[in-house]
Amino acid sequence: MKIYSLQDFIRYLDSNGELIRIKAEVDARLEVTEISIRALQEGMPALLFENVRGAKFPLAMNVLASDKRIELALGKHPDRLGEELITFMEEVMPPGPKVFFKHPGITKRIFSALPRKTCRPTSQEVVINPDLNDIPVITSWPEDGGPFITLPQVFTYDPHDGKRNVGMYRMQVFDGRTTGMHWQIQKGGGFHYYQAKKLGREFEIAVALGTDPALLLATVAALPEGIDEVMFSGFLRSRRTRMVKGKSVGIKVPADAEFILEGTVHLTELRMEGPFGDHFGHYSHASKFPVFHISKITHRKNPIYPATVVGRPPMEDKYLGNATQQVLGPLIRLIHPEIRNLWAYYEAGFHNLLVVSVEERYQKEAMKTALSIMGEGQLSLTKCIVTVSEDVNPRDFEAVLKAIRENFDPTYDFIMIPKVPLDTLDFTSYKMNLGSKMIMDATRSGNTDREKASKSLPDPSPPECSRAGEIDRVINVIDNRISDWNLLGETLLVVTVQNNGRDVVNKLIKSDELVGPKIIAAVSPDVDIHNQEQTIWGIFTRFDAERDIMFTEEKLVGISPLFKGKMGIDATWKNGYPAPLVMSEEIIKKVDERWDSYWR
């Protein structure tokens, strides 16, 4: 089936048993969030709520919340598409006609990248005056600042050269015709807004709500700056994207969207936005952001409004983010031929943990690669990079821990970079947009000094320390504030403490008896340390490298820091951090009571 719109895809899901239509009346405030989260966790199909209280239009959720639905959207597994793309790109240099005939599928996709104009746009079948109250905009979490548009595809154009960007920035609904515009740092729409402010020009934008999966995936993909998402969507879809001039703005908008919001962002107006539950699993702090004034809304006949929920993983963004990095990840080999693979962990909110496998052609090339990545586009927001050798699968967390156990020595393999730009949503430094980063080199570096030093160290995982009873004995002697512990891959010891995490970790890493684990992390009791997914979330969303990393020995040699021994991480929740996301008991009880009625 050819998929050119969200409704095409919903019909396709329905025909494949991947859609449930819910006829019972539901509330867009919190109730649909709880339903969609449970449905995702239970592996249920996508949801179409046909009767949302107070709204004129149906609501679609979990549309791409499974690997199967992602594959249905792309027509093949995203890993396969990524490998086909990099193979083609490598063979096309230098270009020649034979390569296009050799790869007809990719060739067709590439020739489909150029958008095309249309005179019959379905997204403009109905033109109305702005009133967002008719649309089932959801409120996701109890302490959210209000309802937010969670899947907006924001179309902006560079006022200098007219280049287009399509980005996804949450939009808090202030009233029927006004929203926030949460432009985080290192985002294309924010760069265009910056240029418009410099020129003092009126800044027209448009927001598409509900497009086909190809354009949605292109919107969330971390494309290099200047690469057109609309063209990339044509590649993903293998069909050119239809575009049309807006009704009240002079810019082009997608012709097959469900809704188009047209208007302007005033150049000097800021308004408090948030808090909002985000993909780090916490509330992001309220702050001032630009304001979007809607002048016109157009939509297709009988449109469907799409929404998603972000929060403590796993959520739908797991599947969106994984798919885009599976397609685009191999392309990094074009500028970094030493890279074999890389993987950003959704469990850590993607930006907080990136593992890169590197074939080192000279000593410490992996460290050079990591430093380079920290200066490239969206990857520049990465907080922690771990490099491993080319035969280690970056997606396999246990294999990564094994590489750290066998190869990582902080004396030679750790770099901390303080006071640099960080993801706007990262709260661990207590300063928006600023924080610290770190690099851990766990490759087989061939560093002779490191090899000599490692031979003098005790066996990192002696058999006696792997026994639960022995670890229990040692931990209880060291500190009785530890209520639980878990050892991952003989490398990472995670302990649960109520408070004073730094003090507890400091004692553990300086203990001569606790010789097995190479890294010791303390987390708060709300983290399930016996679940790997939740452990990664609990550690990597709650520490600042500059403040919360420590080692057995730390000193300065000249102005260079020298670290030795075990590495400690205080990843406990701290005063000043925003609260983690928890649904209200009232909503949980309501959904419990109504659960069976949703599926009738």
N, C-alpha and C positions, 0 to 999 in steps of 0.2 A: 504493500500500500504506500502511495506517495503521501508524505507528511509535509504540509506547507503551513499549518497553523496549529495552535493549541487544540482546537476542536477536532482537527484531523487526528491528532495524537490520542486524544481522549477516546475517540471512536475506535481507534486501533487497539488501545489498551482494553477497551470493553470487549472487542472481538477475540482478544487473547486471554480473557479471564483475569485481567489485571486491573479491574475497576469495580468499585462498589458504589452504588448510588444510595445515598442516605436521605430518606424522605421525611424523617422525623424532624421537627423544628429544633434548631440548635442555636446557641448564643455564640456570636463572634468574639465575645469577651471571655477568654480563658477556656470555655468548654471545648471549643474545637481544637485548641492546643492540646489539651489532655487526651482527647480522642485520637488525634493524629500521632502523638508520641507513642501511645500504647499500640496503635495499629502498626507503626513502624517496627517497634520492638518485637511484635508477634509475627512479623513477616507477612502482614496482610497486604492486599492490593491498594492501589491509589484510591482516594476518597473524593466523591463529588457530593457535596452537601447541597441539596436542591431547595431547602427551606431554611434560610438563615433569618433569624428574627430581625425585623425592621429593614431588611435589604430587598432590593428589587432584582438582584441577580444571584445566580448560584456561585458556590465557592469550591474550587478544586485544590486539594492538598495531597502531599506525598506523591506527586505525579512522577518524580524521578528518584524516588526513595528506595531503589533496589538496584542491584547489578543487572538483573534481567531487564528492567525498564530502561536503564541506560543503554543496554545493547539493542533493544528494540528501537530506541530513538536514533542511534547511530547506524544501524544496519549491520554492525559487526562489533566485536569486542574492542574497546578503546585501545588496549595494548597492541592489538593487531594493526589498527589504523595508525598508531604512532610509529610502529616499526616500518610499515609500508611508506610512510611519509619521509622518515629519515633515510631509508634506502634510496628513494627517489631523489631526494635533495643531494645526497652524496654522489649519486651517479650522474646528475645533471651538471656537475662541475668538472670540465667545461660542458656547456650545453651542446646537444646534438639531436637530430631528429629521431635517431634510433631509440633513445631512452624513452621518448614519449609513446612509441609503439610498444615498447617492452612493458610499460606500466599503464595500461589503458584506464584502469580504475582511478588511480591517482591523477592521471592526466585529465580525465573528465572532471574530477573534483576541482582541480586547479583552474580549469577554464570556466568553472561555475562560480568562481570567486567574485567576478565583476557584477555589482548590483545592476538591476534594470528598472527603468521607470514603468509605471503602469497608469492607465487612465481609469481603471475600475478597482479602486481600493476597497476591500471589505471593511477595513478599519475606520472608514469614513461614511459608512452607510447611514449612520445616525449622528446628527450634530446637536449637542445640548449645551445649555449654560451650566457652568460648574456647580456640582453639588456632590461632594464625596460621601455624604450621608446615605446615598442610595446604594453605595458599594459596600460589600461586607468586609471592610477592613478590620483585621483582627487585633485584639490586644492579647499578647502572648503570655505575659507573666504578671503576677499580682502587683509588683511594685513598678511596672512600666509607667512612663510619664503619660501614656495615653495610647490610642490605637496607632499602629505603624504600618505603612505599606512595606512589606518585607521582600517582595520580588520586583522592584521597579527597575526597568531598563532605561537608564537616563542617557538621552542623546544630546551631546554637546558638540560644538564646532569651534575650532581654534580661530579666534578673531583675526589672526595674522595671515594664515595660509588656508583656512577653511577645512583643515583636516578634521575628520570626525572621530569621536570617541563614544563608546557605549559602555557605561559602567553601572554597577549596582551599589547604590548608597541608600541606606534606610531613610524613610521619609515619615516623620511623625505628623499625623493629621491634627492641625490646630483648629480648623473649622472647615466648612464645606468647600472652600476654594483656596486654602492656604496650608502649606506643609513646610516642614523643615527639609533641609538638604544636607545630609551628613557627609560632607566631603572630607574624608580622612587624608592624611599625608600620602604622597606618592601615588595619587589617583589622577587619571587623565582628566576627568571632569573638573577636578580641583585646579589643575594646571590651566585649563581653559578659562576658568573663573578668575584666576590670578592675572592672566593676560588681559581679560576684559576690564578688570579693575585698573590696570596700568593705562589702558587706552581710554578709560572712562566711557565705554560703549555700553548700550543696553545689551543685556545678556539673555538672548532667547534660548530656551531649551524645550525639549519634549520628552515625555516619559511614556514608554510603552508598557502596558500591563497585559501580560498573556501573549507570548509568541510561541512559535514552534520550538521544540527542544534544541535545535541547532543554534538558533540565535540566542537562546537562554544560556547554553553552555559557552558560546563565544563571549557572552557578556561577563561571565564569572571567571573566564580563563585569564591567567596572568600573562597576557601577551606583551611583548616588548612595546615600549612607548612608540607611538606612531603607526603601529600595525592596526589596520581597520578591522574592528570586530564584525562589521557587516560582511566584509569580504571573507573573513574566516568562517562565518556561518555558512556562506555559499559553498565553501570547501567541505565543511562537515556534512552538509545536506546533499551535496552533489547536484545542486540546483541554485540558480541565481536568486538572490533575495530581492523581492519586489519592494520598491520604495516610491514614495509620493510626497509632494510638497504639502506641508501642514495647512490647515484651514485658516489659522490666525497668526501663524509664525512663518518666517521666510526660510525655514530649514526643512530638510527631508525627514520623513518618519516612515516606519515600516507599514506596508500596505495591508498586511494580513494579521495585525495584532487584534486582540480583543477590545482594548481601550487605548486611546491616546490622550494624555493630558498635555495641553499646550500652555505656554506662559513664559514668564520671565523670572529671573533671580535678581533682585535689586542689589546693587553693588556695595551699598553701605549699610544694609540692614542685616542685623544679627538678632537671633532670638534664642532663648534657653531651650534646649532640646534634651530629652531623656529624663530620667535614666531609662535604659533599655536592656533587657536580657540578651546577651550576645553569644557568639560561638565559642568564647572562652569559658562558658558555663557560669558566668557571673553577670551582675548588672554593670554596665559601663556607666561612669559618672555623667551626670547632667552637665552640659556645657553649651556655650553659644555657638550657633552655626548659621549659615545663610538661610534665607527664607524664599520659598518658591510660591509665586502668585499665579494661579491658574486662570487663564483667560477663556479657555474653551475645552470641552471634552467631546471627543468623537468616539464612537464605538460601532462594532458590527451589530447586525441584528441578533438578538438573543445571545449576548456575550456571556462568557464565564470569567470570573475573577480568580486569579491564582494567588496562593499564599504559601509561605513556608514557615517553619519554626526553627530558630537557632537556639542552642543552649548546650547543656552538658552532653557530651557525645555518648552514643551515636545519634545524630540527627540527619536530615536529608542532605545537608551540606557535605556530609561524608562522601556520598555518592557523586555529587556534582564536582567536588574538589578532586577526588580520586580520578574521575574520568578525564578531566581536563589535564591533569598532570601525566596521565598515561598517554594521552595523545601528544602533548607538547614536550614532555620531559626529554625524549630522545633528541630533540632538536638542539639541546645545549651542546651536543657533541660537535656541532658545526663551528662553534667558537671555542670549545674546550675539548679537543680530541682526546685528552687524557681521561675524561669522565666516561665511565661505563654505564652508570645508572645513578639515579637519585630519587629520593622519596621524602616528601613532607608528610608528617604524621597528622592525620585528622584529629587523633586523640588529643593532641596538643594545640589544636586550633590552627594547624598547618604552619603558621609563621614561627611557632615556638620551637620546633624540632625538625631539622633537615639532615638526612643522612646521605652522604655522597660516596659512591665507590669510585676509586681512582686507580688507574694504571700508572704508577710512578715511573717516569723515565729518567729522573734524577732525584737526588736526595731532597726531601721536603717539598716536592712538587705539590703534594696534596695540600699542604698548608698554604701555598701560593694560590691554589685553586679556591680554597675556602675564602681567603681574603678577597679574591676577585669576585666571587659570588655575592659577598656582602656589600658589593657596590653596584649590583646590577638590578635595575628595575624593581619589581615587586619582591624579588629575592633579597633585596637590600634590607627588608624589614625582618629577616630571619634573626631569631635571638640565639639559637644554639645550633651549631653545625658540628656533626661528627663525620670524620672521613674514615673510610675503611678501604681495604685493598680490593682489587678488581673482581676477585672470586667470591666476595661477600655480598649477599643479597640485601640491599638497604631496606627492603620491606619486611625483612625477618628480624624482629626486635631481639629475639634470642641470639641470632647469629651476630648481631651488632654488639650485644653485651659480651659475647665470647671474644670478639675482636678487641674490645676494650680490655678485657681481662688479660689477653695474651700480649697486647702491643702498646697499651697506653701507659706512659710514664709522665706525670705532670712536670717533671724537671725539664723535659724536652718537648712535650707534646700538648701543652695547654697555653692558650692565649686568651686573655680577657681584654675586651675593648670597652672602656667606660665612656659615658656621656655622649652617646650617638643617637641618631633618629631611631625610633622604635614604633611599632604598630600603635596607632591611636588608641586602640582598645586595650592595650597592655597597661595594667595598673600597678605593676609590681615595683616601679621606681618612684611612685607617688607623683610623677611629673608627666603630664600628657605629652605624648610624641617623643619623649626622651627616655633613655635608659642605658643599659649595658648589654653586651653580647659576649659570647664565648665560642671558642673553637677547641675541639678535642680531636687530636690526630691519632687514630687507632689503626693506621696502615702499618704494614711491615716495611718500615722506612729504610732499613739499611743503615740507620744512624749507628755507627760503631760505638759512640759514647753511650747511647741509650742501651745498646746491647750489653755492654760491659756492666752498666749500672744494674740492669735487670737481673743479670746472673748473680749479683750479690744480694738480691732481695730474697726473702723467704718465699716458699711455695705459696702462690696466691690462693690456693684452695686445698689445703691439707685435708685428708679424709676425715680426721677427727672433728674439724670445724664444720663439716657439712651436716653433722648430725643435729637434729632439732634440740635434743637435750643439752648438748654442749653449748649451742648458741643461747638457749634459754638461760643456762647457768651464768654465762659471761655477761649477758645483757642485764640480768637481775642484779648482779654484783655492781655493775657500772652505774645503773640508774633505774630506780623503781618507778619512775614516771612513765615508762614505756608500757603501754597496754596491749600491744600486739606487734608482730613483726612478720616479714616474709622475705625470703631470699630468692632473687631471680637470677637464674643462670650462673650461680656461684659468684656473681660479680656485683650485683646491686642488692644491698640490704636496705629494706624499707621498714621504718619503725613508725608506729602511731603514738603520738604524744598530744596531750591536751594543750600545753603551753610551753614556753621557754625552749622552743625547738633548737635554737642555736646552741644553747648550753648543752643540751642532750647530745647533739651531733658532735660537738667539740670533744666531749668526753669519749664518745665511741671511736672517733678517728685517732685519738691519742692512746687508746688502749693497746697494750702490747699483747694481750690475750686474744683480742679479736683480729686475727691475722688473715682470715679468708677473704671477705668481700673487699673489693677495690673502691667501691663507692657506697657511701651510707647517706640515705635521705630520710628526713623526718617529715611526716605529713600529719594533717589533722584528722580527727576521728570520722569526719564525714566522707573520707576516701576509703573505698573498699580495696585494700592492698592485696587481696587475694584474687583480684580481677585485673588482668594486665592492662586492659583498655582504660579502666578507671585509675590505675596506678600512674600510667603515663600522663593522663589528664591532671591528676592531683599534684604531680611533681612539676611538670613543665609550665603550668599556668600560674604558679605561685612562688616563683623565686626571681630575684634580680641578681644577675651574675656578680656585680660589683659588691653588693651588700651581703648576699646569702651563700656564697661559695666559700669554702675554707679547706685547708689541707693540714696534714699532721704537722708539717713544718713550713713556715712562711718567713722569708726574710728578703731584704734588698741587697743585691750585689751591684754597687754603684746606684744607678736608677732602675736597674732591671730586677723585677720580682723573681724569686726563686722558690719553687714549690716542691715539696717532697712528701712521699707517703700516700696515705689514703685521702680520697676526696670526699668532702662532706657537703650536703645541700640542705639548707633549712627551707623546706617547701611548706611550712605550716601557714595557715591563714593568720594574718597579722592585723592589728588595729590600723584602720585607715584603708584596708582593702574593701572593695564593694562586696556585698553579700552574694553567696552562691545562689543559684536559681533553684527554688523549691516551689512546687505548686501548692496552692492553699488547700487546707483540709476540706473546706466547704466544697470546692470543685471536685476534688478526688471522690468525696462521698457522693456527690451528684452524679458523676459519670459511673461510679460503681452501681448505683441504683438504676440507671437508665441503660446500662451497657447492652443488654439483650434487645432493647427496643430500637436501637440504632440500625440493626441489621434486618429488620422485618420488611 
